[in-house]
Amino acid sequence: MGLILEEEYIDYFTSQRSAFQEKLLNEAVNVRDKIHDILLIGNIDLLNNAHTLVMYVLSGELKALDKFAQKEGISWASQDLTLAFKLEWVQAIRRTVWNFLQRYDLEREGESYRNFYELEEQVNDRIDQFLNGFFLSYSDYKDQLIESQRKIVEELSVPIIPVTSTVGVVPLIREINLSRANIIEEKILNEIERLRIQTLIMDFSGITSVEKGVLSHLMKMIDETKMMGCECVITGLGPEIVMEITKLGIQIHSQAKTKGSLQQALEDYLVSSI
């Protein structure tokens, strides 16, 4: 169910859209300068989304309002935008809505004043409903991100797969950032010592992307394995990683042997270890 004068309000706010946006930008002081950046980085159009929110509030489309809040929460969380900005923005929308409701009333010589308390309850309840749905959606999505990161860490809990008493394999998978590279380094060095690994095969074929600076970190780790008396063999290097290694001037052949595939390396080292 819409507001008391639903159709009149919708027509008025639609006709005053430009003026509404200008007033909204003046209300949201800290967000105003971030509008363009948020659109470029997260493809989130704050001004159009504000208009959508106002239309749902005025018309009383509560199911659509809930779906919109959920969508907004996921968008905001996926781009890692701060809740402080969102809260300031929505509260600025609230103040601007009331400003324009007052303008509407004044232009019509206070026709709707007798319904003010009912109007106040409806408008504020619906904006609060949007905020509640937004924060729940934002929180749920963040929890999912944390859980997915936890699973990645769990996959790295035993990074070395022993294939013989002296040969082990490390299948590197997904995105490798500096945080994961540090975890891999610590786990590998500990496992080399614990399992007495003499030959370590590191397979790069499962890597989807490598953060800047990570390759140098991985090369340092290869030096550390050599210091522990472990020979390192690298397999599955793709064109992008090879070009990056060359660009960095890393002399990989002085640090490790390379093989085209994990299968080739296993065939060579399993035969030699029999």
SETI-338976 format. One line per 10 residues: number of its first residue (from 0); their letters; for each residue x, y, z of N, C-alpha, C. Coordinates in nm, 2 decimals. Layout:
REM SETI-338976
NUM = A = X Y Z X Y Z X Y Z; ...
This chain:
REM SETI-338976
0 = MGLILEEEYI = 0.08 -0.12 0.00 0.00 0.00 0.00 0.09 0.13 0.00; 0.06 0.22 -0.09 0.13 0.34 -0.10 0.10 0.44 0.01; 0.16 0.56 0.00 0.14 0.66 0.10 0.00 0.72 0.07; -0.04 0.81 0.16 -0.18 0.87 0.16 -0.21 0.93 0.02; -0.11 1.00 -0.04 -0.13 1.07 -0.17 -0.03 1.01 -0.26; -0.03 0.88 -0.28 0.07 0.81 -0.35 0.10 0.86 -0.49; -0.01 0.87 -0.57 0.01 0.91 -0.71 0.06 1.05 -0.72; 0.00 1.14 -0.64 0.05 1.28 -0.64 0.19 1.29 -0.60; 0.23 1.22 -0.49 0.37 1.22 -0.45 0.47 1.17 -0.56; 0.43 1.06 -0.62 0.52 1.00 -0.72 0.53 1.10 -0.84
10 = DYFTSQRSAF = 0.42 1.16 -0.88 0.43 1.26 -0.99 0.51 1.38 -0.95; 0.50 1.42 -0.83 0.57 1.54 -0.78 0.72 1.51 -0.78; 0.76 1.40 -0.72 0.90 1.36 -0.70 0.96 1.33 -0.84; 0.89 1.28 -0.93 0.94 1.25 -1.06 0.97 1.38 -1.14; 0.87 1.47 -1.12 0.89 1.61 -1.19 1.00 1.69 -1.13; 1.03 1.66 -1.00 1.13 1.74 -0.93 1.27 1.66 -0.92; 1.28 1.56 -1.00 1.40 1.47 -0.99 1.53 1.54 -0.99; 1.55 1.63 -1.08 1.68 1.71 -1.08 1.70 1.79 -0.96; 1.60 1.86 -0.91 1.61 1.94 -0.79 1.63 1.85 -0.67; 1.57 1.74 -0.67 1.59 1.64 -0.56 1.73 1.59 -0.55
20 = QEKLLNEAVN = 1.79 1.56 -0.67 1.93 1.51 -0.67 2.03 1.62 -0.63; 2.00 1.74 -0.67 2.09 1.85 -0.63 2.08 1.87 -0.48; 1.96 1.87 -0.42 1.95 1.89 -0.28 2.01 1.77 -0.20; 2.00 1.65 -0.26 2.06 1.53 -0.20 2.21 1.54 -0.19; 2.27 1.58 -0.30 2.42 1.60 -0.30 2.46 1.70 -0.20; 2.39 1.80 -0.18 2.42 1.90 -0.08 2.41 1.85 0.06; 2.32 1.75 0.08 2.30 1.69 0.21 2.41 1.59 0.24; 2.45 1.51 0.14 2.55 1.41 0.16 2.69 1.46 0.13; 2.74 1.54 0.23 2.87 1.61 0.20 2.98 1.51 0.17; 3.00 1.41 0.26 3.12 1.32 0.24 3.10 1.23 0.12
30 = VRDKIHDILL = 2.98 1.19 0.09 2.96 1.10 -0.02 2.97 1.17 -0.16; 2.93 1.30 -0.16 2.92 1.37 -0.29 3.04 1.36 -0.38; 3.16 1.37 -0.32 3.28 1.37 -0.40 3.32 1.23 -0.44; 3.25 1.13 -0.39 3.28 0.99 -0.42 3.19 0.93 -0.52; 3.08 1.00 -0.56 2.98 0.95 -0.65 3.04 0.89 -0.78; 3.13 0.97 -0.84 3.19 0.93 -0.97 3.28 0.81 -0.95; 3.36 0.81 -0.84 3.45 0.70 -0.82 3.38 0.57 -0.79; 3.27 0.58 -0.72 3.19 0.46 -0.69 3.12 0.40 -0.81; 3.08 0.49 -0.90 3.03 0.45 -1.03 3.13 0.38 -1.11; 3.25 0.43 -1.12 3.36 0.37 -1.20 3.41 0.24 -1.14
40 = IGNIDLLNNA = 3.43 0.24 -1.01 3.49 0.12 -0.94 3.39 0.01 -0.93; 3.27 0.04 -0.88 3.17 -0.06 -0.85 3.05 -0.07 -0.94; 3.05 0.02 -1.04 2.93 0.03 -1.13 2.80 0.05 -1.05; 2.81 0.13 -0.95 2.70 0.15 -0.86 2.65 0.30 -0.88; 2.54 0.32 -0.94 2.49 0.46 -0.97 2.41 0.50 -0.85; 2.47 0.58 -0.76 2.40 0.62 -0.64 2.28 0.71 -0.66; 2.29 0.80 -0.76 2.17 0.89 -0.78 2.05 0.82 -0.84; 2.07 0.73 -0.94 1.96 0.65 -0.99 1.91 0.56 -0.89; 1.99 0.50 -0.81 1.95 0.41 -0.70 1.87 0.48 -0.59; 1.91 0.61 -0.57 1.83 0.69 -0.47 1.69 0.71 -0.52
50 = HTLVMYVLSG = 1.68 0.74 -0.65 1.55 0.76 -0.71 1.46 0.64 -0.70; 1.53 0.52 -0.73 1.45 0.39 -0.72 1.40 0.37 -0.57; 1.49 0.40 -0.48 1.45 0.38 -0.34 1.33 0.47 -0.30; 1.34 0.59 -0.34 1.23 0.69 -0.31 1.10 0.64 -0.37; 1.10 0.59 -0.50 0.98 0.54 -0.56 0.92 0.42 -0.49; 1.01 0.33 -0.44 0.95 0.22 -0.37 0.89 0.26 -0.23; 0.96 0.36 -0.17 0.90 0.41 -0.04 0.77 0.48 -0.06; 0.76 0.56 -0.17 0.63 0.63 -0.19 0.52 0.54 -0.23; 0.55 0.44 -0.31 0.45 0.35 -0.37 0.41 0.23 -0.27; 0.50 0.21 -0.17 0.47 0.10 -0.08 0.49 -0.04 -0.14
60 = ELKALDKFAQ = 0.58 -0.05 -0.24 0.61 -0.18 -0.29 0.72 -0.25 -0.20; 0.67 -0.31 -0.10 0.76 -0.35 0.01 0.84 -0.48 -0.04; 0.78 -0.56 -0.12 0.86 -0.68 -0.16 0.97 -0.63 -0.26; 0.94 -0.54 -0.34 1.04 -0.48 -0.43 1.15 -0.41 -0.35; 1.10 -0.34 -0.25 1.20 -0.27 -0.16 1.30 -0.37 -0.09; 1.24 -0.48 -0.05 1.33 -0.58 0.02 1.43 -0.64 -0.08; 1.39 -0.67 -0.20 1.48 -0.72 -0.31 1.58 -0.62 -0.34; 1.54 -0.49 -0.35 1.64 -0.39 -0.39 1.74 -0.37 -0.28; 1.70 -0.38 -0.15 1.79 -0.37 -0.04 1.89 -0.49 -0.04; 1.85 -0.61 -0.07 1.93 -0.72 -0.08 2.04 -0.70 -0.19
70 = KEGISWASQD = 1.99 -0.66 -0.31 2.08 -0.64 -0.42 2.18 -0.53 -0.39; 2.14 -0.42 -0.33 2.23 -0.32 -0.29 2.34 -0.36 -0.19; 2.29 -0.45 -0.09 2.39 -0.50 0.01 2.50 -0.58 -0.05; 2.46 -0.67 -0.15 2.56 -0.75 -0.22 2.65 -0.67 -0.30; 2.60 -0.57 -0.37 2.68 -0.48 -0.46 2.78 -0.41 -0.37; 2.74 -0.35 -0.26 2.82 -0.27 -0.17 2.93 -0.36 -0.11; 2.89 -0.48 -0.07 2.99 -0.57 0.00 3.09 -0.62 -0.10; 3.05 -0.65 -0.22 3.14 -0.71 -0.32 3.24 -0.61 -0.36; 3.22 -0.48 -0.35 3.31 -0.38 -0.39 3.39 -0.33 -0.27; 3.36 -0.38 -0.15 3.43 -0.35 -0.03 3.42 -0.20 0.00
80 = LTLAFKLEWV = 3.30 -0.14 -0.02 3.27 0.00 0.01 3.22 0.01 0.16; 3.25 0.12 0.22 3.23 0.13 0.37 3.08 0.15 0.40; 3.04 0.09 0.51 2.90 0.11 0.56 2.88 0.26 0.60; 2.98 0.32 0.64 2.97 0.46 0.69 2.91 0.55 0.57; 2.97 0.53 0.45 2.92 0.61 0.34 2.78 0.57 0.30; 2.74 0.45 0.31 2.61 0.41 0.28 2.51 0.46 0.38; 2.54 0.46 0.51 2.45 0.51 0.61 2.43 0.66 0.59; 2.54 0.73 0.56 2.53 0.88 0.54 2.44 0.91 0.42; 2.46 0.82 0.31 2.38 0.85 0.19 2.23 0.82 0.21; 2.20 0.71 0.28 2.06 0.68 0.30 1.99 0.79 0.40
90 = QAIRRTVWNF = 2.06 0.83 0.50 2.01 0.93 0.59 1.99 1.06 0.51; 2.08 1.09 0.42 2.07 1.21 0.34 1.94 1.20 0.25; 1.92 1.08 0.20 1.79 1.06 0.12 1.67 1.08 0.21; 1.68 1.03 0.33 1.56 1.05 0.42 1.53 1.20 0.44; 1.64 1.28 0.47 1.62 1.42 0.50 1.57 1.49 0.37; 1.62 1.45 0.26 1.58 1.51 0.13 1.43 1.48 0.10; 1.39 1.36 0.12 1.25 1.32 0.10 1.16 1.41 0.18; 1.20 1.42 0.31 1.11 1.51 0.40 1.11 1.65 0.36; 1.22 1.70 0.31 1.23 1.84 0.26 1.13 1.86 0.14; 1.13 1.76 0.05 1.04 1.77 -0.06 0.89 1.74 -0.03
100 = LQRYDLEREG = 0.87 1.66 0.07 0.73 1.64 0.11 0.68 1.77 0.17; 0.77 1.84 0.24 0.73 1.97 0.30 0.70 2.08 0.19; 0.79 2.07 0.09 0.77 2.16 -0.03 0.63 2.14 -0.09; 0.61 2.01 -0.11 0.48 1.97 -0.17 0.36 2.02 -0.09; 0.37 2.01 0.04 0.26 2.05 0.13 0.25 2.20 0.12; 0.36 2.27 0.12 0.35 2.42 0.12 0.29 2.47 -0.01; 0.33 2.40 -0.12 0.27 2.44 -0.25 0.12 2.42 -0.26; 0.07 2.33 -0.18 -0.07 2.30 -0.18 -0.14 2.35 -0.05; -0.07 2.45 0.01 -0.12 2.52 0.12 -0.16 2.43 0.24; -0.08 2.33 0.26 -0.09 2.24 0.38 -0.20 2.14 0.37
110 = ESYRNFYELE = -0.24 2.10 0.25 -0.35 2.00 0.24 -0.33 1.87 0.31; -0.20 1.83 0.31 -0.17 1.70 0.37 -0.13 1.70 0.52; -0.13 1.82 0.58 -0.08 1.83 0.71 -0.15 1.75 0.81; -0.28 1.73 0.79 -0.36 1.66 0.89 -0.32 1.51 0.89; -0.25 1.47 0.79 -0.21 1.33 0.78 -0.06 1.31 0.81; 0.00 1.41 0.87 0.15 1.41 0.89 0.20 1.29 0.97; 0.13 1.26 1.08 0.19 1.15 1.17 0.18 1.02 1.10; 0.08 0.99 1.02 0.07 0.87 0.95 0.18 0.86 0.84; 0.19 0.98 0.77 0.29 0.99 0.67 0.43 0.97 0.72; 0.46 1.03 0.84 0.59 1.02 0.90 0.62 0.87 0.93
120 = EQVNDRIDQF = 0.53 0.80 0.99 0.55 0.66 1.02 0.58 0.57 0.90; 0.50 0.60 0.79 0.52 0.52 0.67 0.65 0.54 0.61; 0.69 0.67 0.59 0.81 0.70 0.52 0.93 0.65 0.60; 0.94 0.68 0.73 1.05 0.64 0.81 1.06 0.48 0.82; 0.95 0.42 0.84 0.95 0.27 0.85 1.00 0.21 0.73; 0.97 0.26 0.61 1.01 0.20 0.49 1.16 0.22 0.46; 1.21 0.34 0.49 1.35 0.36 0.48 1.43 0.28 0.58; 1.38 0.26 0.70 1.44 0.18 0.80 1.43 0.03 0.75; 1.33 -0.01 0.68 1.32 -0.14 0.63 1.42 -0.17 0.53; 1.44 -0.07 0.44 1.55 -0.08 0.34 1.69 -0.09 0.41
130 = LNGFFLSYSD = 1.71 -0.01 0.51 1.84 -0.01 0.58 1.86 -0.15 0.64; 1.76 -0.20 0.71 1.77 -0.33 0.77 1.81 -0.44 0.67; 1.73 -0.44 0.56 1.76 -0.54 0.46 1.89 -0.53 0.40; 1.94 -0.40 0.38 2.07 -0.37 0.32 2.18 -0.43 0.41; 2.17 -0.39 0.54 2.28 -0.44 0.63 2.28 -0.59 0.65; 2.16 -0.65 0.65 2.16 -0.80 0.66 2.23 -0.86 0.53; 2.19 -0.81 0.42 2.25 -0.86 0.29 2.40 -0.84 0.29; 2.44 -0.72 0.33 2.58 -0.68 0.33 2.66 -0.78 0.42; 2.60 -0.80 0.54 2.67 -0.89 0.64 2.68 -1.03 0.59; 2.57 -1.08 0.53 2.56 -1.22 0.48 2.67 -1.24 0.37
140 = YKDQLIESQR = 2.67 -1.14 0.28 2.77 -1.16 0.17 2.91 -1.15 0.22; 2.94 -1.07 0.32 3.08 -1.06 0.38 3.11 -1.19 0.45; 3.01 -1.25 0.52 3.03 -1.38 0.58 3.07 -1.49 0.48; 3.00 -1.48 0.36 3.03 -1.58 0.26 3.17 -1.56 0.21; 3.21 -1.44 0.19 3.35 -1.41 0.14 3.45 -1.46 0.24; 3.43 -1.44 0.37 3.52 -1.49 0.48 3.53 -1.64 0.48; 3.41 -1.71 0.46 3.40 -1.85 0.46 3.48 -1.91 0.34; 3.47 -1.84 0.22 3.54 -1.89 0.10 3.69 -1.87 0.12; 3.73 -1.76 0.19 3.88 -1.75 0.21 3.92 -1.85 0.31; 3.84 -1.89 0.41 3.88 -1.99 0.51 3.90 -2.12 0.44
150 = KIVEELSVPI = 3.81 -2.15 0.34 3.83 -2.28 0.27 3.96 -2.29 0.19; 3.99 -2.17 0.13 4.12 -2.16 0.06 4.24 -2.19 0.15; 4.23 -2.13 0.27 4.34 -2.15 0.37 4.35 -2.30 0.41; 4.23 -2.36 0.42 4.22 -2.50 0.46 4.29 -2.59 0.35; 4.27 -2.55 0.22 4.32 -2.63 0.11 4.48 -2.62 0.12; 4.53 -2.52 0.18 4.67 -2.51 0.19 4.73 -2.56 0.32; 4.65 -2.63 0.40 4.69 -2.68 0.53 4.80 -2.78 0.52; 4.80 -2.87 0.42 4.90 -2.96 0.39 4.94 -2.95 0.24; 5.03 -2.85 0.21 5.05 -2.81 0.07 5.14 -2.92 0.00; 5.22 -2.99 0.07 5.31 -3.09 0.00 5.24 -3.23 0.00
160 = IPVTSTVGVV = 5.23 -3.28 -0.12 5.17 -3.42 -0.13 5.29 -3.51 -0.16; 5.32 -3.60 -0.06 5.44 -3.69 -0.08 5.40 -3.80 -0.18; 5.49 -3.82 -0.28 5.46 -3.92 -0.38 5.56 -4.04 -0.37; 5.68 -4.01 -0.30 5.77 -4.11 -0.26 5.82 -4.07 -0.12; 5.92 -4.14 -0.07 5.97 -4.10 0.06 6.06 -3.98 0.05; 6.10 -3.94 -0.07 6.19 -3.82 -0.09 6.13 -3.72 -0.18; 6.02 -3.75 -0.25 5.97 -3.66 -0.36 5.83 -3.61 -0.31; 5.81 -3.48 -0.32 5.68 -3.42 -0.29 5.63 -3.33 -0.40; 5.50 -3.31 -0.41 5.44 -3.22 -0.51 5.36 -3.11 -0.43; 5.37 -2.99 -0.48 5.29 -2.87 -0.44 5.21 -2.82 -0.55
170 = PLIREINLSR = 5.08 -2.85 -0.56 4.99 -2.80 -0.66 4.94 -2.66 -0.62; 4.99 -2.56 -0.69 4.95 -2.42 -0.66 4.82 -2.39 -0.74; 4.72 -2.34 -0.67 4.59 -2.32 -0.73 4.53 -2.18 -0.71; 4.44 -2.14 -0.79 4.37 -2.02 -0.78 4.46 -1.90 -0.78; 4.41 -1.79 -0.72 4.48 -1.66 -0.72 4.59 -1.67 -0.61; 4.71 -1.63 -0.64 4.82 -1.62 -0.54 4.85 -1.48 -0.51; 4.81 -1.43 -0.39 4.84 -1.30 -0.34 4.95 -1.31 -0.24; 5.00 -1.19 -0.19 5.11 -1.19 -0.09 5.07 -1.27 0.03; 4.95 -1.25 0.08 4.91 -1.32 0.20 4.92 -1.47 0.18; 4.86 -1.53 0.07 4.87 -1.67 0.05 5.01 -1.72 0.02
180 = ANIIEEKILN = 5.09 -1.63 -0.04 5.23 -1.67 -0.07 5.31 -1.69 0.06; 5.28 -1.60 0.16 5.34 -1.62 0.29 5.30 -1.75 0.36; 5.17 -1.78 0.35 5.12 -1.91 0.41 5.19 -2.03 0.34; 5.19 -2.02 0.20 5.26 -2.13 0.13 5.40 -2.15 0.17; 5.47 -2.04 0.18 5.61 -2.04 0.22 5.63 -2.11 0.35; 5.56 -2.07 0.45 5.57 -2.12 0.59 5.54 -2.27 0.59; 5.43 -2.31 0.52 5.39 -2.45 0.52 5.49 -2.54 0.45; 5.54 -2.49 0.33 5.63 -2.57 0.26 5.76 -2.60 0.33; 5.82 -2.49 0.39 5.95 -2.51 0.46 5.93 -2.60 0.58; 5.82 -2.59 0.65 5.80 -2.68 0.76 5.78 -2.83 0.72
190 = EIERLRIQTL = 5.71 -2.85 0.60 5.68 -2.98 0.55 5.81 -3.04 0.50; 5.90 -2.96 0.43 6.02 -3.02 0.38 6.10 -3.08 0.50; 6.11 -3.00 0.61 6.18 -3.05 0.73 6.11 -3.17 0.79; 5.98 -3.17 0.80 5.91 -3.28 0.86 5.91 -3.41 0.78; 5.90 -3.40 0.65 5.89 -3.51 0.56 6.02 -3.56 0.50; 6.13 -3.48 0.53 6.26 -3.50 0.47 6.26 -3.51 0.32; 6.18 -3.41 0.26 6.17 -3.41 0.12 6.30 -3.36 0.05; 6.35 -3.44 -0.05 6.47 -3.40 -0.12 6.45 -3.34 -0.25; 6.33 -3.37 -0.31 6.29 -3.31 -0.44 6.15 -3.25 -0.43; 6.13 -3.13 -0.45 6.00 -3.06 -0.44 5.96 -3.02 -0.58
200 = IMDFSGITSV = 5.84 -3.07 -0.63 5.79 -3.03 -0.76 5.67 -2.93 -0.73; 5.69 -2.81 -0.78 5.59 -2.70 -0.76 5.52 -2.69 -0.90; 5.39 -2.72 -0.90 5.31 -2.71 -1.02 5.23 -2.58 -1.03; 5.26 -2.50 -1.13 5.20 -2.37 -1.15 5.07 -2.37 -1.24; 5.04 -2.49 -1.29 4.93 -2.49 -1.39 4.79 -2.45 -1.34; 4.77 -2.47 -1.21 4.64 -2.43 -1.15 4.62 -2.29 -1.11; 4.73 -2.21 -1.13 4.72 -2.07 -1.08 4.63 -1.99 -1.18; 4.54 -1.91 -1.13 4.45 -1.83 -1.22 4.51 -1.69 -1.23; 4.57 -1.64 -1.13 4.63 -1.50 -1.14 4.74 -1.49 -1.03; 4.83 -1.40 -1.05 4.94 -1.38 -0.95 4.95 -1.23 -0.92
210 = EKGVLSHLMK = 4.94 -1.19 -0.80 4.95 -1.05 -0.75 5.09 -1.00 -0.78; 5.10 -0.87 -0.80 5.23 -0.81 -0.83 5.32 -0.83 -0.71; 5.44 -0.87 -0.74 5.54 -0.89 -0.63 5.54 -1.04 -0.58; 5.44 -1.12 -0.62 5.44 -1.25 -0.56 5.54 -1.34 -0.63; 5.57 -1.32 -0.76 5.67 -1.41 -0.82 5.81 -1.40 -0.76; 5.84 -1.28 -0.73 5.97 -1.26 -0.66 5.97 -1.33 -0.52; 5.86 -1.32 -0.46 5.85 -1.39 -0.33 5.86 -1.54 -0.34; 5.80 -1.60 -0.45 5.81 -1.74 -0.47 5.95 -1.78 -0.51; 6.02 -1.70 -0.58 6.16 -1.73 -0.62 6.25 -1.73 -0.49; 6.22 -1.64 -0.40 6.29 -1.64 -0.27 6.27 -1.77 -0.20
220 = MIDETKMMGC = 6.14 -1.81 -0.20 6.11 -1.94 -0.13 6.19 -2.06 -0.20; 6.21 -2.05 -0.33 6.28 -2.16 -0.39 6.43 -2.16 -0.34; 6.48 -2.04 -0.32 6.62 -2.03 -0.27 6.62 -2.09 -0.13; 6.52 -2.07 -0.05 6.51 -2.12 0.09 6.50 -2.27 0.09; 6.43 -2.33 -0.01 6.43 -2.48 -0.02 6.56 -2.53 -0.05; 6.64 -2.47 -0.14 6.77 -2.51 -0.17 6.86 -2.51 -0.05; 6.85 -2.40 0.03 6.93 -2.39 0.16 6.90 -2.51 0.25; 6.78 -2.57 0.24 6.74 -2.68 0.32 6.78 -2.81 0.26; 6.86 -2.81 0.15 6.90 -2.93 0.08 6.80 -2.99 0.00; 6.70 -2.92 -0.05 6.59 -2.97 -0.13 6.60 -2.91 -0.27
230 = ECVITGLGPE = 6.60 -3.00 -0.37 6.60 -2.95 -0.51 6.46 -2.92 -0.55; 6.44 -2.81 -0.62 6.31 -2.76 -0.66 6.29 -2.78 -0.81; 6.17 -2.83 -0.85 6.14 -2.85 -0.99 6.01 -2.77 -1.02; 6.00 -2.69 -1.12 5.88 -2.61 -1.14 5.82 -2.66 -1.27; 5.69 -2.68 -1.27 5.61 -2.73 -1.38 5.49 -2.64 -1.41; 5.44 -2.65 -1.53 5.32 -2.58 -1.57 5.32 -2.43 -1.58; 5.44 -2.38 -1.61 5.45 -2.24 -1.63 5.38 -2.19 -1.75; 5.28 -2.10 -1.74 5.21 -2.05 -1.86 5.28 -1.93 -1.92; 5.24 -1.89 -2.03 5.30 -1.77 -2.10 5.31 -1.64 -2.02; 5.20 -1.61 -1.95 5.19 -1.49 -1.88 5.29 -1.49 -1.77
240 = IVMEITKLGI = 5.30 -1.60 -1.69 5.40 -1.60 -1.58 5.54 -1.60 -1.63; 5.57 -1.67 -1.75 5.70 -1.68 -1.81 5.74 -1.54 -1.85; 5.65 -1.46 -1.91 5.69 -1.32 -1.95 5.71 -1.23 -1.83; 5.64 -1.26 -1.72 5.66 -1.18 -1.60 5.79 -1.21 -1.54; 5.83 -1.34 -1.54 5.96 -1.38 -1.48 6.07 -1.31 -1.56; 6.06 -1.32 -1.70 6.16 -1.26 -1.78 6.17 -1.11 -1.76; 6.05 -1.04 -1.75 6.04 -0.90 -1.72 6.12 -0.86 -1.59; 6.10 -0.94 -1.49 6.16 -0.92 -1.36 6.31 -0.95 -1.36; 6.36 -1.01 -1.47 6.50 -1.04 -1.48 6.54 -1.16 -1.39; 6.45 -1.24 -1.35 6.47 -1.36 -1.27 6.53 -1.47 -1.35
250 = QIHSQAKTKG = 6.65 -1.52 -1.31 6.72 -1.63 -1.37 6.67 -1.76 -1.31; 6.56 -1.81 -1.36 6.49 -1.92 -1.29 6.57 -2.05 -1.31; 6.65 -2.07 -1.42 6.72 -2.19 -1.43 6.84 -2.20 -1.34; 6.88 -2.09 -1.28 6.99 -2.10 -1.18 6.93 -2.14 -1.04; 6.80 -2.13 -1.03 6.74 -2.16 -0.90 6.66 -2.29 -0.90; 6.61 -2.33 -1.02 6.53 -2.46 -1.02 6.53 -2.52 -1.16; 6.50 -2.65 -1.16 6.47 -2.71 -1.29 6.33 -2.68 -1.34; 6.30 -2.69 -1.47 6.17 -2.67 -1.52 6.13 -2.78 -1.61; 6.00 -2.82 -1.60 5.94 -2.92 -1.68 5.81 -2.87 -1.74; 5.78 -2.92 -1.86 5.66 -2.87 -1.92 5.53 -2.90 -1.85
260 = SLQQALEDYL = 5.52 -3.01 -1.78 5.40 -3.05 -1.72 5.43 -3.13 -1.59; 5.34 -3.14 -1.50 5.35 -3.22 -1.38 5.37 -3.37 -1.41; 5.30 -3.42 -1.51 5.31 -3.56 -1.55 5.45 -3.59 -1.59; 5.51 -3.50 -1.67 5.65 -3.52 -1.72 5.75 -3.53 -1.60; 5.73 -3.44 -1.51 5.82 -3.43 -1.39 5.80 -3.56 -1.31; 5.68 -3.60 -1.29 5.65 -3.72 -1.21 5.72 -3.85 -1.27; 5.70 -3.85 -1.40 5.76 -3.97 -1.48 5.91 -3.97 -1.46; 5.97 -3.85 -1.47 6.12 -3.85 -1.46 6.17 -3.88 -1.32; 6.10 -3.82 -1.22 6.15 -3.84 -1.08 6.10 -3.97 -1.01; 5.99 -4.02 -1.05 5.94 -4.14 -1.00 6.03 -4.26 -1.05
270 = VSSI = 6.06 -4.25 -1.18 6.15 -4.36 -1.23 6.29 -4.35 -1.17; 6.34 -4.23 -1.15 6.48 -4.22 -1.10 6.48 -4.26 -0.95; 6.37 -4.25 -0.88 6.37 -4.28 -0.74 6.34 -4.43 -0.71; 6.31 -4.51 -0.82 6.28 -4.65 -0.80 6.41 -4.73 -0.79
